[in-house]
Amino acid sequence: LIMSPAMWKWTCLVSHLLLSTTVSPLGRQQPLHPKRPFITFTGDQAEGNFNHLVVDERTGHIYLGAVNRIYKLSSDLKVLVTHQTGPDEDNPKCYPPRIVQTCNEPLTLTNNINKMLLIDYKENRLIACGSLYQGICKLLRLDDLFKLGEPFHKKEHYLSGVNESGSVFGVIVSYSNMDDKLFIATAVDGKPEYFPTISSRKLTKNSEADGMFAYVFHDEFVASMIKIPSDTFTIIPDFDIYYIYGFSSGNFVYFLTLQPEMISPPGSTTKEQVYTSKLVRLCKEDTAFNSYVEVPIGCEKNGVEYRLLQAAYLSKAGAILASSLGVGPEDDILFTVFSKGQKRKMKSLDESALCIFVLKKINDRIKDRLQSCYRGEGTLDLAWLKVKDIPCSSALLTIDDNFCGLDMNAPLGVSSMVRGLPIFTEDGDRMTSVIAYVYKNHSLAFVGTKTGKLKK
């Protein structure tokens, strides 16, 4: 689970809270061990914020990505080892970075903000990507954070030029008999010519191999990537796709996104910019990215629209929730947090909703859309392709649940929104994060709020 800076504190405490508190019917936390203090960890204040946190599910060790530091902590938050990642001489306008070729921009001592932290279990290493040098990554041994590799000599090694900690999301797809894949999704910050917004990369066994982070496939015409056309920025100058969450399920990889769109309000002749939350789906084995489909998602309760995605987490339904939803206990359920409205990405309203989606129902909607497009109905309907809204082409073929696209009708957008089921709303203290799991057939969700509260 990758958390934003505001989310990591309560996440550290979740396992402890499970042991030390229960919740009364009135929602008040009742201490089981009143004298037992909460376990906390405070880093070097001079280094700034913590950015991301991952937990080794085998050992319970915690890896914390911070500004200029990676920490390895024990399960009771004792520091076991640290690895320094910065600062260093850099300039964000240097592309390629000056470690590849000379840069005429002035260099200054620059902090390294951790932008992605992933555990590669198969090779027993940590992938830690930062903001220095257009987003290069270190591969660190899990045991002692020894640097196994830091590829930087090819342009494919620079994953993102954005400096915000919440700008990159990665999903590892693992194989037993071949190298793993890393699906990378990133905001491009107005640099579509440099960075694909989504790509799949090679995770080689050798951390110093020449092919580490190379595109899974790349020739003159086709590659394992999606790039936002430069023309899109003429319509929406600050266009970008922001990635909130990512996961794999079945034959697919999914990313949950927030992206701007120009719409015409009812009765108006002018367009205004809003933000739309969308789920993006790709086949794991699709090297040409012909399977790219995105579908808008949102939530509504008592006539109030919740459309700005804040956080998400994938869990199983569990027997009790499954029964009420008409699905199986092992079916995948997306727990999502949305804030009210659709217009303010950076300053979301405090009104928020916790909503659930059945992943199978989203996939069914995508399948319906694929079938209609391959009947020649409608256009590709993607906000970032609006400058050339391409009509769907008809083709006689059978589209099953695992259809991975052809070199036509791709990438594809779904126009109608899939609505989630609202299960809890909060009007004053915006919900900002969520995790969920099944305990004794019950589905439990923990939600973190803007002011640092934890709701079970």
Helices and strands as residue ranges (DSSP letters): H 8-20, E 21-23, E 29-31, G 45-47, E 50-55, E 62-66, E 69-73, E 79-84, E 88-90, E 108-110, E 114-120, G 121-123, E 125-130, G 132-134, E 137-141, E 147-149, G 155-157, E 168-173, E 180-186, E 198-203, E 225-226, H 232-235, E 242-249, E 252-263, E 272-283, E 293-301, E 304-316, H 319-325, E 332-340, E 352-358, H 359-373, G 383-388, E 412-413, E 418-419, E 421-426, E 431-439, E 442-449, E 454-455
